[in-house]
Every structure is written in structure tokens, then in C-alpha cells.
Amino acid sequence: MRIIFMGTPDFAVPSLQALVEAPDLEVVAVVTSTDKWGGRGNKTLLQSAVKKYAQSQNIPVLQPEKFRNPDFLEELRSYKADLQVVVAFKMLPKMVWDMPKLGSMNLHGSLLPKYRGAAPLNWAVINGEKETGLTTFLLQHEIDTGELLLQYKTPIGPAETVGELHDRLMIAGGDLVLRSVRLLKTGDYQTQPQAETEVCHAPKIFHQDCQINFQQGPQKVFDFIRGLSPYPVAWTKVGGKKLKIYRSQIIFAEQNASPGSIWTDGKKFLRIAAQGAWLDILELQAEKRKRMDVQTFLNGQELSASKVDELD
């Protein structure tokens, strides 16, 4: 079975690796994003994790700037793929996803139809979900709407960050992709339509969306912080300076402080009031400094205000 794999970040690599190592499958090419300038001073040309792995396996790599480019489409067609497997990649035009005889299969980081969109893991944690998972489905024109193949379910730990959840699902994704591709290979499968009544969305999260609102209840603030840790990371401002917060815990100590109030001994703890409880800040990062635990932070910095700044 000839497969073209499409993906870019670390999350996609275990899925690609599972297909490459399967003796009954052949990954004939990989499509990934173009190289980007980055690093200190934007002077380093950065390659995607998928490209690096593909090159280590001597698999041809395609990096189109535009999917509708005739030269790219001709090259893609030349590989005569039976199936395209898409993991953590861009939205594809029909002329691309409909090219192989079996079409294209996608791995998505949620239990579809819940959390369609660009940031399903983040929103599941932010919303305090107790369970999430992975779904494989056949691509259709509308994003994340295709008929379902297989799903993998897993609980979300009560204090688990989205980064920890990402790393668990990244590994599980390789197994689910392999099982799904083998189903498609045999032809012995039945797809299931998505229930439109259960749809909810997970739109892309921008930096300005990550400011913490301490006027909310403590559980909502706690879930917001862990749902954005380590990326794109929740933040607040104290005295006009940005403070990124990676990890916290709720302390239901008696408090009459107004939301956003700061309580610290200057040595061991830093707490910020939400509605009805304190958030004990455990890991954070000040402007122009590295991420660190709260004690290290307090040893090297004094806070310039007794309350976080108002929301931007």
C-alpha cells in the first residue's frame, strides 16, 4: 500500500514512524511545511520535525508553498499513492485530498465531533473536560467533518497540563493511525457519520486570548492556566510587566481579598486571588527571564504591585 504522509510538528512524527516501520506499508513521500527562519535573531533555517524524520529514513520530502501549484500537483500525482495520511497539517484543497483512490485520512486530537478546529487539546483542558482522545476520519471539504473510522479515549488528569496530554496522545496517535490505515487497506470497515448535534469548536488561540481573568472562579482560572501550559502559555501583568504562569494549584483558604490581589512572603510562595480562593503559583516566567519555580523567582525579583493589572 503506497502512502503519502502529510504533517509538520513533533505530534505527527510517531504516526509517520509507525507507518514507516510497518512491513506491509510503504511511505513513498512526505509533504510538510516550508522551512522557516527562526532562533536567535531569526538567523537559523528551521526544518519541521516531520522533515527531519523523513530525511533520516531517506523518504522524499515535498514542501509546497501553494497546494494548487501545477508542478506540485504533478509531482504528488507521480507517486501514485493509494492513500494520504494527514496529521497536524494545513487545510487541503479537494484536488489534493481527493487525489488517491482511497482519499485522505486525518488524525485529530479530540473525540469528534467535539472540538473541531485548530486547538482541540487546549480547549478540552481549558473547559475542564474529564475525558478526551483521538479520532481518525476520512477527509471531506468542510474541516474536521468527515466520517469517523476509529477513536481512542483517555481521561484527562485533574492537574494535567495540555503539554503532558499532548505527549501522551502523540504516542497513542501512532498506534491509532496504523490500525486505521490497515482497516482501509483491507476494505473491511464501516465509517460513522458525525452527530452534528454534538459539535463544539476549538478555534486557534492567539496571544491576546491567553490573558488570565482572575474575576472567574478558581477552578476556571486553574484549568485555563494548565490548558495553555507550556504553549501558548497563560499570562497576566503586574506593574505593567508581563508574567507568564505555567503551573498553579488552588488553595481554599479563607480569604476576603478582591480578585487579582497578590499575597506573598517574598521567599517561598506567591498567591493570586480568584473569586473565592487563592491560586498558588508554582512555575512562572518574568519578562526577559527563564521559566522557573516560584522560590527561584522570588529570590531574584520583587513584585512592584500588590495586585495584577486590569485586563487589556
C-alpha positions in Angstrom: 0.0 0.0 0.0 1.6 3.3 -1.2 1.1 6.1 1.3 1.9 9.8 1.2 2.2 11.3 4.7 1.4 15.0 5.4 2.3 16.6 8.7 4.7 19.1 10.3 5.2 19.1 14.2 6.5 16.6 16.7 2.9 15.4 17.3 2.9 13.9 13.8 6.3 12.0 14.0 5.1 8.9 15.9 2.3 8.4 13.4 4.8 8.7 10.5 7.2 6.3 12.2 4.5 3.7 12.8 3.8 3.7 9.1 7.4 3.6 8.0 8.2 0.7 10.3 5.1 -1.4 9.2 6.4 -4.1 6.8 3.1 -4.2 4.8 3.1 -0.4 4.1 5.2 1.9 2.0 5.5 5.6 2.7 6.6 6.9 -0.7 6.8 10.6 0.1 6.2 13.2 2.8 4.6 16.6 2.5 5.4 19.1 5.1 5.6 22.9 5.7 8.4 25.0 4.2 11.5 25.7 6.2 11.2 28.9 8.4 13.8 31.3 9.7 14.0 31.3 13.5 16.2 31.0 16.5 18.2 33.9 17.9 17.9 36.8 15.5 15.9 34.7 13.0 19.3 33.6 11.5 18.7 29.8 11.6 16.7 27.9 9.0 14.4 25.6 10.9 13.1 22.4 9.5 9.9 20.6 10.6 10.2 17.6 12.9 8.5 15.5 10.2 11.0 16.6 7.6 13.9 15.7 9.8 12.5 12.2 10.5 11.7 11.7 6.8 15.2 12.6 5.7 16.6 10.2 8.3 14.6 7.4 6.5 15.6 8.6 3.0 11.9 9.4 2.2 11.4 12.1 -0.5 10.1 15.4 1.0 7.8 17.8 -0.7 7.4 21.4 0.7 5.0 23.3 -1.5 4.3 27.0 -0.8 0.9 26.6 -2.5 -1.1 23.4 -2.8 -2.7 24.4 -6.1 0.7 24.9 -7.8 0.6 22.7 -11.0 4.2 21.5 -10.5 3.4 20.3 -7.0 0.2 18.6 -8.1 2.0 16.8 -10.9 4.8 15.6 -8.5 2.2 14.5 -6.0 0.3 12.5 -8.6 3.6 10.9 -9.8 3.9 8.9 -6.6 0.6 7.0 -7.4 -0.4 6.9 -3.7 -3.3 4.6 -2.6 -3.9 6.8 0.5 -2.8 10.1 2.0 -2.4 10.3 5.8 -2.7 13.7 7.4 -1.6 14.5 10.9 -1.3 18.1 12.3 -1.2 19.8 8.9 -2.8 22.6 7.0 -6.3 22.6 5.4 -6.0 20.9 2.0 -7.9 21.7 -1.2 -10.1 19.0 -2.7 -7.7 18.5 -5.6 -5.1 17.3 -3.1 -7.1 15.3 -0.5 -9.2 13.6 -3.2 -6.3 12.6 -5.4 -5.6 9.0 -4.1 -8.1 6.2 -4.9 -8.8 5.8 -1.1 -8.7 9.6 -0.5 -7.1 11.0 2.6 -7.3 10.0 6.3 -6.8 12.5 9.1 -5.8 12.1 12.8 -7.5 14.7 15.0 -6.8 15.4 18.7 -10.3 15.1 20.1 -13.3 12.8 20.2 -15.1 14.2 17.1 -17.5 15.8 16.6 -16.4 17.6 19.8 -13.6 20.2 19.5 -13.4 20.6 15.8 -10.7 23.1 14.9 -7.0 24.1 15.4 -6.6 23.8 19.2 -8.7 20.8 20.4 -6.4 19.7 23.3 -6.1 23.2 24.7 -9.8 23.8 24.7 -10.6 20.4 26.3 -8.3 21.2 29.2 -9.4 24.8 29.5 -13.1 23.7 29.6 -12.3 21.2 32.4 -13.2 18.1 30.4 -12.6 14.8 32.2 -12.0 12.8 29.0 -10.7 13.4 25.5 -8.9 11.3 22.9 -8.1 10.9 19.2 -10.1 10.3 16.1 -9.3 9.1 12.6 -11.6 10.1 9.8 -11.8 10.5 6.1 -11.3 14.0 4.9 -14.2 16.0 3.3 -14.4 19.6 2.2 -15.5 21.1 5.5 -12.8 21.0 8.2 -13.0 18.1 10.6 -16.4 16.9 9.3 -15.5 13.6 7.6 -16.9 10.2 8.5 -15.3 8.5 11.5 -13.0 5.5 11.4 -11.6 4.8 14.9 -11.4 6.6 18.2 -9.1 6.3 21.2 -10.4 7.6 24.6 -8.3 8.7 27.6 -9.1 10.5 30.9 -7.6 14.0 31.5 -5.8 14.1 34.8 -7.2 16.7 37.3 -3.9 18.6 37.3 -2.6 17.5 33.9 -1.3 20.3 31.6 -2.0 20.4 27.9 1.7 19.7 27.3 1.5 16.5 29.2 -1.7 15.4 27.5 -0.1 16.3 24.1 2.8 14.0 24.8 0.6 11.1 25.8 -1.7 11.4 22.8 1.3 11.9 20.4 2.4 8.3 21.2 -1.1 6.9 21.1 -1.7 8.5 17.8 0.9 6.3 16.1 -1.0 3.1 17.1 -4.4 4.6 16.1 -3.1 5.7 12.7 -1.6 2.3 11.9 -4.7 0.5 12.9 -6.8 2.8 10.8 -4.6 2.5 7.7 -4.8 -1.3 7.9 -8.5 -1.1 8.1 -8.6 1.0 4.9 -6.2 -1.4 3.3 -8.4 -4.5 3.9 -11.6 -2.6 2.9 -13.3 -4.3 5.8 -14.6 -1.3 7.7 -17.6 0.9 8.2 -17.4 4.6 8.8 -19.8 6.5 11.1 -21.2 10.0 10.3 -20.6 12.7 12.9 -23.5 13.7 15.1 -24.0 17.4 14.3 -25.9 17.9 17.5 -22.7 17.2 19.5 -20.4 19.6 17.6 -18.3 22.1 19.5 -15.4 24.1 18.2 -11.8 24.6 19.2 -10.6 27.8 17.4 -7.0 28.8 17.1 -5.7 30.5 20.3 -3.9 33.8 19.9 -1.5 35.6 22.4 -4.2 38.1 23.4 -6.6 35.3 24.3 -4.2 34.0 26.9 -4.5 36.8 29.5 -5.8 35.4 32.8 -9.1 36.7 34.1 -8.9 36.4 37.9 -12.5 37.6 38.2 -13.5 34.0 37.5 -13.8 31.1 39.9 -10.6 29.4 41.0 -11.3 26.2 39.0 -11.8 28.1 35.8 -8.5 30.0 36.3 -6.7 26.8 37.2 -8.0 25.0 34.1 -7.1 28.0 31.9 -3.5 28.0 33.1 -3.0 24.3 32.6 -4.8 24.3 29.3 -2.2 26.8 27.9 0.9 25.3 29.5 3.5 25.2 28.1 2.2 26.7 25.0 0.9 29.3 24.1 1.0 30.0 27.9 -1.3 32.0 30.2 -0.2 35.4 31.3 -1.0 38.4 33.5 0.6 41.7 34.1 2.0 43.1 37.4 3.1 46.8 37.3 2.9 46.8 33.6 5.3 43.8 33.2 4.1 40.5 31.8 4.2 37.4 33.9 3.7 34.0 32.3 2.2 31.4 34.5 2.8 27.7 33.7 1.6 25.8 36.8 -0.6 26.6 39.8 -2.7 25.0 42.4 -5.9 26.0 44.2 -5.8 26.9 47.9 -9.3 27.1 49.5 -8.0 29.1 52.5 -10.4 31.7 53.9 -9.8 34.9 52.0 -11.7 38.2 51.5 -9.2 39.6 49.0 -10.5 41.0 45.8 -9.7 39.0 42.6 -6.3 39.7 41.3 -4.8 40.6 44.7 -1.3 39.3 45.3 -0.1 37.6 48.6 3.5 36.6 49.0 6.1 36.1 51.8 8.8 37.2 49.3 10.6 33.8 49.8 8.5 30.7 49.3 5.0 31.4 48.0 3.2 33.7 45.6 -0.6 33.6 45.6 -3.1 35.5 43.4 -6.8 35.7 44.4 -9.6 34.5 42.2 -13.3 34.5 43.1 -13.4 32.7 46.5 -9.9 31.1 46.6 -6.2 31.6 46.1 -4.2 30.4 43.1 -0.8 29.3 44.4 1.6 30.0 41.6 4.2 27.2 41.3 6.0 27.9 38.0 6.3 31.2 36.2 8.4 33.4 33.9 9.0 37.1 34.1 9.9 39.2 31.1 13.5 38.6 29.8 13.9 35.7 32.3 13.7 31.9 32.0 10.9 29.7 33.3 11.4 28.8 36.9 9.8 27.6 40.2 8.3 30.2 42.5 11.1 30.1 45.1 13.8 30.8 42.5 11.6 33.6 41.1 11.1 35.3 44.4 14.8 35.1 45.3 15.6 37.2 42.3 12.7 39.6 41.9 10.4 41.8 43.9 6.9 42.4 42.7 6.1 46.1 42.0 2.4 45.9 42.9 0.0 44.2 45.3 -2.5 43.4 42.5 -2.4 42.2 38.9 -3.1 44.8 36.3 -6.6 45.2 34.8 -7.3 43.1 31.7 -6.1 44.6 28.4 
